[in-house]
Amino acid sequence: MNTPISYIPSELQSGDAESARQHAFTRWMSRDLLQAATDFCKNIGHVAAYCESSKEGTRYLFWQMPPGACCEVRSGRTKEKFEDFDRVNQQRGWRLLSLHVSAQEIYSAVWVSAQHYAAGVAFLRLFGISPAERRNA
């Protein structure tokens, strides 16, 4: 029998980190710009550590990952599709780094290889973002 899992999204802190975060985020982008933006950033060694979707579009906070780190970034997904990605990434041994759930119940998440999880958490905390949590209900 499968144990139900609950997810606690990342939280955005206020204060000094909020100002830094607002300057570090990309602008809100429409769906047709997302692939080009993420491909460009990936080519220069940056990947999203946090992404969020809203009625304004999607925006990212990019991270220059440590050598050898692997990740998966999925934004704008239904809960069911997010859970499918989460199951696959758990089987890989990857950790859920960040999660945003929009008011419209759209899930945006980032998973990272387990040995690089602490570095990802440290990066998020520089910008006042808590890591996501996965809990057995």
ABEGO torsion letter per residue (X at the ends): XBBBBBBBBBBBBBEAAAAAAAAABBBBBBAAAAAAAAAAAAAAGBBBABBBBBAAEBBBBBBBBBBGBBBBBBBGBBAAAAAAAAAAAAAAGBBBABBBBBAAGBBBBBBBBAAAAAAAAAAAAAAGBBBBBBBBX
